[in-house]
Amino acid sequence: VGMPTTVFVDNLPSSCTEGQLRTVFTRFGPVQVIVATRLGQHLGFGFVVFDTPTAAEQAIAHLNGTELLGRRIRVCATISPNPRAA
């Protein structure tokens, strides 16, 4: 059993919901998803927390640079272990 690992997802379209993001990332393992908002406004990025580093690495390898809802997303490791504190 690994440590939870957080990935940063950038360039999200404003229409992207946590549910849509979860659908894209759960094929690599169970996830918790946070789409960043401030005062109800979508900020265009979010965080996905995987149960293991392996799942996070696979998601980065397969999804970085791919298109989501018409936008090319950037998926990378984040140094923050707690996405709420990032």
The first five atom37 places (N, CA, C, CB, O) and aatype in JSON, in Angstrom:
{
  "aatype": [19, 7, 12, 14, 16, 16, 19, 13, 19, 3, 2, 10, 14, 15, 15, 4, 16, 6, 7, 5, 10, 1, 16, 19, 13, 16, 1, 13, 7, 14, 19, 5, 19, 9, 19, 0, 16, 1, 10, 7, 5, 8, 10, 7, 13, 7, 13, 19, 19, 13, 3, 16, 14, 16, 0, 0, 6, 5, 0, 9, 0, 8, 10, 2, 7, 16, 6, 10, 10, 7, 1, 1, 9, 1, 19, 4, 0, 16, 9, 15, 14, 2, 14, 1, 0, 0],
  "atom_mask": [
    [1, 1, 1, 1, 1],
    [1, 1, 1, 0, 1],
    [1, 1, 1, 1, 1],
    [1, 1, 1, 1, 1],
    [1, 1, 1, 1, 1],
    [1, 1, 1, 1, 1],
    [1, 1, 1, 1, 1],
    [1, 1, 1, 1, 1],
    [1, 1, 1, 1, 1],
    [1, 1, 1, 1, 1],
    [1, 1, 1, 1, 1],
    [1, 1, 1, 1, 1],
    [1, 1, 1, 1, 1],
    [1, 1, 1, 1, 1],
    [1, 1, 1, 1, 1],
    [1, 1, 1, 1, 1],
    [1, 1, 1, 1, 1],
    [1, 1, 1, 1, 1],
    [1, 1, 1, 0, 1],
    [1, 1, 1, 1, 1],
    [1, 1, 1, 1, 1],
    [1, 1, 1, 1, 1],
    [1, 1, 1, 1, 1],
    [1, 1, 1, 1, 1],
    [1, 1, 1, 1, 1],
    [1, 1, 1, 1, 1],
    [1, 1, 1, 1, 1],
    [1, 1, 1, 1, 1],
    [1, 1, 1, 0, 1],
    [1, 1, 1, 1, 1],
    [1, 1, 1, 1, 1],
    [1, 1, 1, 1, 1],
    [1, 1, 1, 1, 1],
    [1, 1, 1, 1, 1],
    [1, 1, 1, 1, 1],
    [1, 1, 1, 1, 1],
    [1, 1, 1, 1, 1],
    [1, 1, 1, 1, 1],
    [1, 1, 1, 1, 1],
    [1, 1, 1, 0, 1],
    [1, 1, 1, 1, 1],
    [1, 1, 1, 1, 1],
    [1, 1, 1, 1, 1],
    [1, 1, 1, 0, 1],
    [1, 1, 1, 1, 1],
    [1, 1, 1, 0, 1],
    [1, 1, 1, 1, 1],
    [1, 1, 1, 1, 1],
    [1, 1, 1, 1, 1],
    [1, 1, 1, 1, 1],
    [1, 1, 1, 1, 1],
    [1, 1, 1, 1, 1],
    [1, 1, 1, 1, 1],
    [1, 1, 1, 1, 1],
    [1, 1, 1, 1, 1],
    [1, 1, 1, 1, 1],
    [1, 1, 1, 1, 1],
    [1, 1, 1, 1, 1],
    [1, 1, 1, 1, 1],
    [1, 1, 1, 1, 1],
    [1, 1, 1, 1, 1],
    [1, 1, 1, 1, 1],
    [1, 1, 1, 1, 1],
    [1, 1, 1, 1, 1],
    [1, 1, 1, 0, 1],
    [1, 1, 1, 1, 1],
    [1, 1, 1, 1, 1],
    [1, 1, 1, 1, 1],
    [1, 1, 1, 1, 1],
    [1, 1, 1, 0, 1],
    [1, 1, 1, 1, 1],
    [1, 1, 1, 1, 1],
    [1, 1, 1, 1, 1],
    [1, 1, 1, 1, 1],
    [1, 1, 1, 1, 1],
    [1, 1, 1, 1, 1],
    [1, 1, 1, 1, 1],
    [1, 1, 1, 1, 1],
    [1, 1, 1, 1, 1],
    [1, 1, 1, 1, 1],
    [1, 1, 1, 1, 1],
    [1, 1, 1, 1, 1],
    [1, 1, 1, 1, 1],
    [1, 1, 1, 1, 1],
    [1, 1, 1, 1, 1],
    [1, 1, 1, 1, 1]
  ],
  "atom_positions": [
    [[0.85, -1.19, 0.0], [0.0, 0.0, 0.0], [0.88, 1.24, 0.0], [-0.96, 0.01, 1.23], [1.75, 1.39, 0.86]],
    [[0.66, 2.11, -0.97], [1.48, 3.31, -1.09], [0.87, 4.49, -0.36], [0.0, 0.0, 0.0], [-0.18, 4.39, 0.26]],
    [[1.57, 5.61, -0.47], [1.07, 6.85, 0.11], [0.17, 7.55, -0.9], [2.23, 7.77, 0.53], [0.4, 7.43, -2.1]],
    [[-0.84, 8.27, -0.43], [-1.63, 9.07, -1.36], [-0.72, 10.05, -2.11], [-2.75, 9.83, -0.62], [0.17, 10.67, -1.51]],
    [[-0.95, 10.19, -3.39], [-0.13, 11.05, -4.23], [-1.01, 12.0, -5.01], [0.75, 10.21, -5.18], [-1.99, 11.59, -5.64]],
    [[-0.67, 13.28, -4.97], [-1.47, 14.31, -5.61], [-0.84, 14.73, -6.93], [-1.64, 15.52, -4.69], [0.37, 14.93, -7.01]],
    [[-1.68, 14.87, -7.96], [-1.21, 15.45, -9.23], [-1.96, 16.76, -9.47], [-1.43, 14.45, -10.42], [-3.1, 16.94, -9.05]],
    [[-1.28, 17.66, -10.14], [-1.81, 18.97, -10.49], [-2.32, 18.89, -11.92], [-0.73, 20.1, -10.33], [-1.63, 18.37, -12.8]],
    [[-3.51, 19.42, -12.17], [-4.1, 19.43, -13.51], [-4.37, 20.88, -13.87], [-5.43, 18.56, -13.58], [-5.15, 21.57, -13.21]],
    [[-3.71, 21.34, -14.95], [-3.81, 22.75, -15.34], [-4.49, 22.88, -16.7], [-2.41, 23.39, -15.38], [-4.56, 21.93, -17.47]],
    [[-4.98, 24.08, -16.96], [-5.64, 24.44, -18.22], [-7.0, 23.75, -18.38], [-4.75, 24.09, -19.4], [-7.4, 23.41, -19.49]],
    [[-7.69, 23.55, -17.25], [-9.03, 22.96, -17.33], [-10.02, 23.96, -17.91], [-9.5, 22.49, -15.93], [-9.97, 25.15, -17.57]],
    [[-10.91, 23.51, -18.79], [-11.95, 24.41, -19.28], [-12.9, 24.77, -18.13], [-12.74, 23.76, -20.45], [-13.09, 23.98, -17.21]],
    [[-13.47, 25.95, -18.19], [-14.35, 26.41, -17.11], [-15.59, 25.53, -16.97], [-14.76, 27.84, -17.36], [-16.23, 25.54, -15.92]],
    [[-15.92, 24.79, -18.01], [-17.1, 23.92, -17.94], [-16.81, 22.58, -17.26], [-17.63, 23.66, -19.34], [-17.74, 21.82, -16.98]],
    [[-15.55, 22.29, -16.98], [-15.17, 20.99, -16.41], [-15.61, 20.89, -14.96], [-13.65, 20.78, -16.53], [-15.33, 21.77, -14.15]],
    [[-16.29, 19.81, -14.64], [-16.76, 19.58, -13.27], [-15.87, 18.55, -12.58], [-18.23, 19.1, -13.26], [-15.09, 17.86, -13.23]],
    [[-16.0, 18.47, -11.26], [-15.25, 17.44, -10.53], [-15.64, 16.06, -11.0], [-15.48, 17.57, -9.01], [-14.8, 15.17, -11.09]],
    [[-16.91, 15.86, -11.32], [-17.38, 14.56, -11.81], [-16.73, 14.17, -13.13], [0.0, 0.0, 0.0], [-16.34, 13.02, -13.32]],
    [[-16.61, 15.13, -14.05], [-15.98, 14.86, -15.34], [-14.49, 14.53, -15.15], [-16.14, 16.07, -16.3], [-13.96, 13.62, -15.78]],
    [[-13.84, 15.27, -14.28], [-12.43, 15.04, -14.02], [-12.24, 13.66, -13.38], [-11.85, 16.14, -13.1], [-11.31, 12.93, -13.74]],
    [[-13.11, 13.32, -12.46], [-13.05, 12.01, -11.8], [-13.17, 10.89, -12.83], [-14.16, 11.87, -10.73], [-12.44, 9.9, -12.77]],
    [[-14.1, 11.04, -13.78], [-14.3, 10.02, -14.82], [-13.02, 9.8, -15.62], [-15.44, 10.43, -15.76], [-12.69, 8.66, -15.94]],
    [[-12.32, 10.87, -15.95], [-11.09, 10.77, -16.75], [-9.98, 10.08, -15.96], [-10.63, 12.16, -17.2], [-9.23, 9.27, -16.52]],
    [[-9.86, 10.38, -14.68], [-8.72, 9.91, -13.89], [-8.94, 8.57, -13.19], [-8.38, 10.93, -12.88], [-7.96, 7.91, -12.84]],
    [[-10.18, 8.15, -12.97], [-10.41, 6.9, -12.22], [-9.97, 5.66, -12.97], [-11.86, 6.78, -11.87], [-9.86, 4.59, -12.36]],
    [[-9.71, 5.75, -14.26], [-9.23, 4.55, -14.96], [-7.83, 4.16, -14.5], [-9.23, 4.79, -16.48], [-7.35, 3.07, -14.81]],
    [[-7.16, 5.04, -13.76], [-5.82, 4.74, -13.23], [-5.87, 4.33, -11.76], [-4.91, 5.96, -13.4], [-4.85, 3.91, -11.21]],
    [[-7.02, 4.45, -11.14], [-7.17, 4.05, -9.74], [-8.17, 4.95, -9.03], [0.0, 0.0, 0.0], [-8.59, 5.97, -9.58]],
    [[-8.54, 4.58, -7.8], [-9.47, 5.41, -7.03], [-8.89, 6.8, -6.79], [-9.81, 4.74, -5.68], [-7.69, 6.95, -6.53]],
    [[-9.73, 7.81, -6.88], [-9.26, 9.18, -6.73], [-10.2, 10.03, -5.88], [-9.1, 9.82, -8.1], [-11.38, 9.73, -5.71]],
    [[-9.62, 11.1, -5.35], [-10.38, 12.22, -4.8], [-10.05, 13.38, -5.74], [-10.0, 12.54, -3.26], [-8.89, 13.55, -6.13]],
    [[-11.03, 14.17, -6.09], [-10.83, 15.24, -7.07], [-11.25, 16.58, -6.47], [-11.62, 14.95, -8.36], [-12.29, 16.69, -5.82]],
    [[-10.42, 17.59, -6.69], [-10.75, 18.95, -6.27], [-10.53, 19.87, -7.46], [-9.88, 19.4, -5.03], [-9.4, 20.01, -7.94]],
    [[-11.59, 20.52, -7.94], [-11.45, 21.55, -8.95], [-11.37, 22.88, -8.2], [-12.65, 21.53, -10.0], [-12.25, 23.21, -7.41]],
    [[-10.32, 23.63, -8.46], [-10.09, 24.86, -7.72], [-11.1, 25.94, -8.1], [-8.68, 25.37, -7.96], [-11.33, 26.22, -9.27]],
    [[-11.69, 26.53, -7.08], [-12.59, 27.66, -7.28], [-12.27, 28.72, -6.23], [-14.09, 27.22, -7.19], [-11.76, 28.42, -5.15]],
    [[-12.58, 29.94, -6.56], [-12.46, 31.04, -5.59], [-13.72, 31.88, -5.72], [-11.16, 31.91, -5.83], [-14.02, 32.41, -6.78]],
    [[-14.44, 31.99, -4.63], [-15.71, 32.73, -4.62], [-16.64, 32.22, -5.72], [-15.45, 34.24, -4.79], [-17.33, 33.0, -6.38]],
    [[-16.65, 30.91, -5.91], [-17.54, 30.3, -6.88], [-17.05, 30.33, -8.31], [0.0, 0.0, 0.0], [-17.7, 29.78, -9.2]],
    [[-15.91, 30.97, -8.55], [-15.36, 31.06, -9.91], [-14.36, 29.93, -10.15], [-14.69, 32.44, -10.15], [-13.47, 29.69, -9.33]],
    [[-14.52, 29.25, -11.27], [-13.61, 28.18, -11.67], [-12.26, 28.81, -12.0], [-14.18, 27.38, -12.91], [-12.2, 29.78, -12.76]],
    [[-11.17, 28.28, -11.44], [-9.85, 28.88, -11.65], [-9.03, 28.23, -12.76], [-9.07, 28.82, -10.38], [-7.92, 28.67, -13.06]],
    [[-9.57, 27.18, -13.38], [-8.88, 26.58, -14.51], [-7.84, 25.54, -14.14], [0.0, 0.0, 0.0], [-7.06, 25.1, -14.99]],
    [[-7.81, 25.13, -12.87], [-6.91, 24.06, -12.48], [-7.53, 23.27, -11.35], [-5.54, 24.62, -12.06], [-8.53, 23.68, -10.75]],
    [[-6.93, 22.14, -11.05], [-7.44, 21.3, -9.98], [-6.39, 20.31, -9.53], [0.0, 0.0, 0.0], [-5.26, 20.31, -10.0]],
    [[-6.8, 19.45, -8.62], [-5.9, 18.45, -8.07], [-6.63, 17.11, -8.04], [-5.42, 18.84, -6.65], [-7.83, 17.04, -7.8]],
    [[-5.87, 16.05, -8.29], [-6.4, 14.7, -8.22], [-5.5, 13.93, -7.26], [-6.47, 14.01, -9.64], [-4.28, 13.89, -7.44]],
    [[-6.1, 13.32, -6.24], [-5.34, 12.57, -5.25], [-5.57, 11.08, -5.49], [-5.76, 12.96, -3.8], [-6.69, 10.58, -5.42]],
    [[-4.48, 10.38, -5.79], [-4.51, 8.93, -6.0], [-4.08, 8.21, -4.74], [-3.6, 8.53, -7.19], [-3.35, 8.76, -3.92]],
    [[-4.54, 6.98, -4.58], [-4.17, 6.17, -3.42], [-2.7, 5.75, -3.46], [-5.05, 4.94, -3.35], [-2.1, 5.52, -2.41]],
    [[-2.13, 5.66, -4.66], [-0.74, 5.2, -4.77], [0.06, 6.07, -5.75], [-0.7, 3.73, -5.23], [-0.52, 6.67, -6.66]],
    [[1.38, 6.15, -5.54], [2.23, 6.88, -6.49], [2.2, 6.26, -7.89], [3.66, 6.92, -5.97], [2.31, 6.98, -8.88]],
    [[2.06, 4.94, -7.97], [2.04, 4.27, -9.27], [0.87, 4.74, -10.12], [1.97, 2.75, -9.08], [1.02, 5.01, -11.31]],
    [[-0.3, 4.84, -9.51], [-1.49, 5.3, -10.24], [-1.29, 6.74, -10.7], [-2.76, 5.2, -9.35], [-1.66, 7.08, -11.83]],
    [[-0.71, 7.57, -9.85], [-0.45, 8.97, -10.22], [0.52, 9.05, -11.39], [0.11, 9.75, -9.02], [0.31, 9.83, -12.32]],
    [[1.58, 8.26, -11.34], [2.57, 8.26, -12.43], [1.93, 7.82, -13.75], [3.76, 7.33, -12.09], [2.22, 8.4, -14.8]],
    [[1.07, 6.81, -13.7], [0.4, 6.35, -14.92], [-0.52, 7.43, -15.48], [-0.4, 5.07, -14.63], [-0.58, 7.63, -16.69]],
    [[-1.24, 8.12, -14.6], [-2.13, 9.19, -15.05], [-1.34, 10.3, -15.71], [-2.94, 9.74, -13.88], [-1.73, 10.81, -16.76]],
    [[-0.22, 10.69, -15.1], [0.62, 11.74, -15.7], [1.11, 11.31, -17.07], [1.83, 12.07, -14.78], [1.03, 12.07, -18.03]],
    [[1.62, 10.08, -17.15], [2.17, 9.57, -18.42], [1.12, 9.51, -19.52], [2.77, 8.18, -18.21], [1.42, 9.81, -20.68]],
    [[-0.11, 9.13, -19.17], [-1.15, 8.95, -20.19], [-1.97, 10.2, -20.49], [-2.07, 7.88, -19.75], [-2.51, 10.33, -21.59]],
    [[-2.07, 11.13, -19.54], [-2.99, 12.25, -19.73], [-2.33, 13.6, -19.97], [-3.86, 12.35, -18.54], [-2.98, 14.51, -20.5]],
    [[-1.07, 13.77, -19.61], [-0.41, 15.06, -19.82], [-0.38, 15.39, -21.31], [1.02, 15.06, -19.23], [0.09, 14.59, -22.12]],
    [[-0.89, 16.56, -21.66], [-0.9, 16.99, -23.06], [-2.09, 16.51, -23.86], [0.0, 0.0, 0.0], [-2.19, 16.79, -25.05]],
    [[-3.0, 15.78, -23.22], [-4.19, 15.31, -23.94], [-5.29, 16.37, -23.87], [-4.7, 13.96, -23.35], [-5.2, 17.34, -23.11]],
    [[-6.32, 16.16, -24.67], [-7.4, 17.14, -24.75], [-8.56, 16.72, -23.85], [-7.89, 17.29, -26.2], [-8.96, 15.56, -23.82]],
    [[-9.08, 17.68, -23.11], [-10.25, 17.48, -22.27], [-11.23, 18.61, -22.54], [-9.87, 17.41, -20.76], [-10.93, 19.78, -22.28]],
    [[-12.4, 18.26, -23.07], [-13.43, 19.26, -23.38], [-12.88, 20.41, -24.21], [-14.04, 19.79, -22.09], [-13.21, 21.57, -23.97]],
    [[-12.05, 20.08, -25.19], [-11.54, 21.09, -26.12], [-10.3, 21.84, -25.67], [0.0, 0.0, 0.0], [-9.82, 22.71, -26.39]],
    [[-9.76, 21.53, -24.49], [-8.54, 22.2, -24.0], [-7.46, 21.15, -23.78], [-8.83, 22.99, -22.68], [-7.73, 20.05, -23.32]],
    [[-6.22, 21.51, -24.12], [-5.09, 20.62, -23.88], [-4.66, 20.79, -22.43], [-3.89, 20.92, -24.87], [-4.2, 21.86, -22.02]],
    [[-4.81, 19.73, -21.65], [-4.51, 19.83, -20.22], [-3.06, 19.47, -19.92], [-5.44, 18.92, -19.43], [-2.4, 18.73, -20.66]],
    [[-2.58, 20.03, -18.82], [-1.24, 19.71, -18.33], [-1.43, 18.96, -17.01], [-0.34, 21.01, -18.13], [-2.12, 19.43, -16.11]],
    [[-0.81, 17.79, -16.92], [-0.92, 16.95, -15.73], [0.49, 16.69, -15.23], [-1.68, 15.61, -16.02], [1.32, 16.15, -15.97]],
    [[0.77, 17.06, -13.98], [2.12, 16.87, -13.46], [2.07, 16.61, -11.96], [3.01, 18.09, -13.76], [1.06, 16.84, -11.3]],
    [[3.18, 16.11, -11.43], [3.29, 15.88, -10.0], [3.28, 17.24, -9.29], [4.58, 15.08, -9.65], [3.71, 18.25, -9.85]],
    [[2.78, 17.25, -8.08], [2.79, 18.46, -7.28], [3.54, 18.18, -5.99], [1.35, 18.96, -6.99], [3.52, 17.06, -5.48]],
    [[4.2, 19.2, -5.47], [4.96, 18.99, -4.25], [4.09, 19.03, -3.02], [6.04, 20.03, -4.14], [4.51, 18.59, -1.95]],
    [[2.88, 19.54, -3.15], [1.99, 19.64, -1.99], [1.3, 18.3, -1.74], [0.94, 20.75, -2.19], [0.6, 17.81, -2.62]],
    [[1.48, 17.7, -0.57], [0.77, 16.45, -0.29], [-0.7, 16.7, 0.01], [1.43, 15.73, 0.89], [-1.51, 15.77, -0.05]],
    [[-1.05, 17.94, 0.32], [-2.43, 18.29, 0.65], [-2.94, 19.28, -0.38], [-2.54, 18.87, 2.1], [-2.54, 20.45, -0.37]],
    [[-3.83, 18.84, -1.3], [-4.27, 19.76, -2.36], [-4.99, 20.99, -1.84], [-5.18, 19.04, -3.32], [-5.0, 22.02, -2.51]],
    [[-5.58, 20.92, -0.67], [-6.27, 22.09, -0.13], [-5.28, 23.16, 0.3], [-7.16, 21.69, 1.05], [-5.64, 24.33, 0.44]],
    [[-4.02, 22.77, 0.52], [-3.0, 23.71, 0.98], [-2.12, 24.23, -0.16], [-2.13, 23.06, 2.03], [-1.25, 25.07, 0.05]],
    [[-2.35, 23.7, -1.37], [-1.47, 24.05, -2.5], [-1.77, 25.44, -3.01], [-1.62, 23.04, -3.63], [-1.13, 25.9, -3.96]]
  ]
}
